[in-house]
Amino acid sequence: MAGISDEDIQRVREANDLVAVIGERTPVKQRGRDFWCCCPFHNEKTPSCKIDPSMQLWHCFGCGEGGDVFGFIMKIEDLSFPEAVRRLAERAHIEITETGRGPSIGSGQKARLKAVCAETAAFYHRQLMRNPDAEAGAARSYLAGRGLGGEVPKTWNLGFAPGRGQLVRHLAAKGFKPNEMIEANVALKGDGGKLRDRFFNRIMFPINDPQGECIAFGGRVVGKGEPKYLNSQETPLFHKSQVLYGLDKAKASMAASGVAVVVEGYTDVITLSEAGVKNVVATLGTALTMRHIRLLSRHAQHRIVYLFDGDEAGQRAADRALAFIDESMTPEAGRTKIELAAVTLPDNLDPADFVVQRGAEALQALIASAQPLIKYGIERRLARHDLTRAEGRAAALTDALSVLAPIKDSLLARDYAVQMIASSVRAREQDVLDQLEQLTPPRASQTDDGSDVKTASATSSNVAPSAAVTLPQAELNRRRFERELLSLAARRPDLALRHADALASTQWHEQAHDTIAQSLLETLANDPAATPARIVTDASLVYPAAAGILTSGAMTDSIAPEPLAAFLVEELAIGDAEDAIAALKARLKDPSRMPADEYEFLFEAVAAMQKDLLNRRKSHKPLALS
C-alpha cells in the first residue's frame, strides 16, 4: 500500500501475536488449539469470540466481526489501516519506512505537535492545581461549584490557562519552536510578530483522540467574557467534525452496552461519566455530523442517543439533527442500519443539572426511553401546530411529511409514520401517502470541511449491502455455501489456488462475495505464498466487512478441508448450471421472439445441459454439514 511497504506490513504482522494483542484488552482462555474470549465489541457474558493462533485470525460468532491483528486494532482503537500498522510497529519496536505520503503531515511532525499538546496540557493542569493567583483560585472555585472538584481535575486532566506569555515561555524552555506552537494552535503571533498564548484566563479541557492522546483544547472563560467557550482551531491533528470529546474514555462502555450518548458540553460529559453514565461524548462547538455518527457506530453497535437540552439552543440542535434521517435508518438497510434516537430533557435542564437534581438512574431511564429519530422528529413537527384547527392540521401535515421525505421509498419505515401522521391530522392514510409521493428527498450536501450535513450513506464500503428481505431457504443455503467457500479459501490459500478457476467463474449471488473473491484471487496472483492474515487484510481494504465473512467459516470444525472445498465448489457450480438453464427456459417460453432455427438450437442446448446436470447431481455426494 502507498506509504508503507508490503515487507514492513508483513514484519509488523509477524511481530504481533494475535492472542497476545487481544489478551492485552480482554481475558482469553485456551480450548484445544484455539483461544476464546468475550467479544470486546458487544456486551456478552459467554465467550463467543474465537482466536485461531495458527491462522492469526479471530471471529466473533455473536456479532459477526472478525479479521486479523490489524483489523482488531483498527476496530478497538478506531484507527485507519496505516495507523494500525504504525501502532503495532510501535508495540513491537519496529522501525518502518514510509514513502509517497503526499502533502499530509509526516509522522515526525505529527509526533512533535502531539508533544506540544501533551506538554501544554501538563502545564495547564499544574497551573490549576498549584497556581496561587486569584484567577486560578476562581477557576478552582467554579469547578468545585459545578461538582467537578476532588479527583475530577486529575481524572480529566483539567487545567487553567494564565495567559500573559507564560505558556510560550514554558514551551520554549522545553525546546519547542515557535512554528510548532503556532501549528498546534496553542500560541499566536501578536503585534510586531511577538508570540503570545492563545488561551488566557480560562479553564482548560484537553481534547483527546480516541487513543487518549491530547490533540487540542477547549477553554471556558472564568467570570465574564466572550466567547464563553473557545476551542482550538483546525490543525493537522484536530478536525472538529471528526472528533468527539470524551470518546477515549467512553468507547469501552459503548462497546459493552452497544449504546452511545451524545451531549453538547464538556462539563456534561464529565458530570455524567463521574455519575456512572460512562458511554457519553460531546460535540465540539459544532452540530453532530455524519462523520461523528460513523465514528460512534464503530463503537456503539446498537444505538446512538442524542440528548438535547430543554432550552431554546437545545431545541435548535434537535431540529438540525433531523437532517440525519436517511435510508441508513430504515429496515431495508439490514445489518448496516443505524439506530439514531433522541430525547429532550425536561424543565429546560441540561444533562449535568439533570443528574445533579434527579440522579443518574433517572437519566438512564430517560435515555432508555429515547425515541427513534424519525418518530421524535415527526412528533416535534406536529407539536408546532394547533391541531384543533383545520389550518393547523394542514400545516402540521406538510411539516411532518418533510421529515419523511428522505425515506419516502422505504415501505417498511414509512407505513407506521404515515399512520401516526394521518391519525394526528385527521386525514386519510392514502391522502398522506399521495402527498408524500409528491415530495423530493433532500440531496446530500457538505460543509467546508467535507462533513456531511444532509442525507448520507452510513456505510463506507463501495459494495451495497443486501436489503433485509426474506429469502427462500434454497437461496439462504446458496449464500451460506458461498461464505463457507470464501472463508475456507482464505484459511487455506493452497486450496484457493487449486480451485482458482472455480472461484473466478462462480456466479456469486451476493455482490460482496464477488468483490471478496476478486480480491482473494488478486492477492494470490501477486503472492502465491500469501498468508491467511494477508488475504483478510487485502480484502478488508477493498470491502470493510470482508473480515467478518472470511473468518466466519464453521464447517471445517467437522469436515476435512479438502473434501469440503470440493463439495462447495461442485455445489455452487450445480447452482450456477441450474440458474443458466432457468434463464434459457424463460427465453423458450416465447418462441415468437426468435427465429425457428435459434429456438431449435436453444431447445437442444437446454436438453443437453439438463442431462449433464442430472449426471452431476448423481455423482455429487452430499456431506454431513453442521
Secondary structure, DSSP 8 states (H G I E B T S, - for coil): -TTB-HHHHHHHHHHS-HHHHHHTTS-EEEETTEEEE--TTS--SS--EEEETTTTEEEETTT--EE-HHHHHHHHHT--HHHHHHHHHHHTT----B---TTS--HHHHHHHHHHHHHHHHHHHHHHHH--SHHHHHHHHHHHHTT--TTHHHHTT-EEE--TTHHHHHHHHTT--HHHHHHTTSEEE-GGG-EEES--SEEEEEEE-TTS-EEEEEEEESSS-SSSEEE----SS--GGG--BTHHHHHHHHHHHSEEEEES-HHHHHHHHHTT--SEEE-SSS---HHHHHHHHHH-SSEEEEEE-SSHHHHHHHHHHGGG-SGGGSGGGGGG---EEEEE-STT--HHHHHHHH-HHHHHHHHHT-EEHHHHHHHHHHHTS-TTSHHHHHHHHHHHHHHHGGGTT-HHHHHHHHHHHHHHHT--HHHHHHHHHT-------B-TTS-B-S---S--SSS---------HHHHHHHHHHHHHHHHHHH-HHHHHHTHHHHHH---SSHHHHHHHHHHHHHHHH-TT--HHHHHHHHHHH-TTHHHHHT---GGGTS-HHHHHHHHHHHHHHHHHHHHHHHHHHHHT-GGGS-HHHHHHHHHHHHHHHHHHHHHHHH-------
